[in-house]
Amino acid sequence: MERVKLDNKRILFNLLPAHVAQHFLMSNPRNMDLYYQSYSQVGVMFASIPNFDDFYIELDGNNMGVECLRLLNEIIADFDELMDKDFYKDLEKIKTIGSTYMAAVGLVPTPGSK
C-alpha cells in the first residue's frame, strides 16, 4: 500500500506544478475544490518543429523512422537541460505534445522573482 501511495505521489508531482500538487496533498480529501490562482504576469512559450509530420518518414535509411524520433528526443532533451539551469529556474515545463514543447513563466509563486 505504501508503494502505491509513493507511486501516486510521484505521478501527481509529474503531472502538476509542485505547489499545486502540494496543495492537493495537504487538502481535505472530502473538499477537493478546483485549484485556481490569479497571477499578474505570465508568459507562455510554444516551440514547435514546423512540418515534422512531413519530415518523419519510415525508411530503411533512417532506421524506419527511429532517427527522426531520436532527433526530436534530442531537441526536447536540450530544452529540458536548459530548464535545469539557474537562469531559467522560474520556467515551468508544461508538456510536450508531438513536436511541440510548452513552457510557462510566472505560474509558480516565488517571492522576489523577476
N, C-alpha and C positions, 0 to 999 in steps of 0.2 A: 504494500500500500504506500509506503514511504517513497519507493522508487517511482510510482505513478505520480505522486504529488510533485516530486522533483522534475520529472519529465514535463508535466503540465506547466509548471512554473517557467521552465526553460522555453517552452513554446510560447507562453504568454509574453515573455521578455523579447522573444524573437519577432513576434508579430506587432507589438506595440512599443511606443517610446517608453523608456524606463520609468519616467514619472507617472505615466498613465497606468502601466502595469502595477506599479506600487500602489496607486490609488485603489485599484480593484482588489488587490491582495489584502489591503487594510480595511476595506469596506465590509459592512454587514452583508452577508450573502442574501439576506431577505430584502435588502434595499439596494438593488443593483440598478440605480438610475443611470441614464446615459451620461457619459463623461463629456463635458464641454468646458471650454476655456476661451476667453477672449484675449487676443494679442493685438498690439497696436502696429507692429511692424513684422511682416512675414515675407520671406522670399521663397519662391519655388523654382527649381531648375529641372528641366527635362533635357536630357542629352540622348539623341537617337541617331542611329545609322540609317540614313535615307535608303530606301530600296534594298534593305537587307534581304528581303524575300527573293528578290531577283538575283542577288549575289550568292545566296545559299543554293547550291546545286549538288546533287549526289552523283558524283562521277568517280571513276577509278583514280583519276589524277589528284583528287583531293580526299582520298580515303573515304569515299561515299558520304561526303558532307562533314566528316569529322573535323577537317581542317578549318572549315568555315565556323563551326561551333567553337573550336579551340581559339580562333582569333577573337570571337565575340567574348568568350570567357576571359581572355587576356585583357581586353579593354575594360570589362567590368571589374576585374581584379585590380587594375590600375586605378580606377575610380575609388574602389574600396581602400586601397593603400593610401591614396591622398587624404581620404576622410579620417584616417588614423593619425594624421599629423596634427600637432598642436594648433597650427594656424587655422585649421578647419574644424576645430573641436565643437563649435556651435552648430555645425551642419548635422542634419539627421537624415540618413538614408531612409527613404520611404519604401521603395521597392524597385525591382527591375521587372519589366514586362516585355518579353521578347527581346528586341534590340534597343529598348528604351530604359534609361536609368533616371530615376526620380529622386531628388533630394530637396530638403527644405531647411531654412534657417529661420529662427525666431519662434519656433514652436516649443522649445524646451525652456522652462523658466530657470534662468541662470542670473543671479544677482550681478550687476555691474557689467554684463556682456555688451559688446559693441554691435 
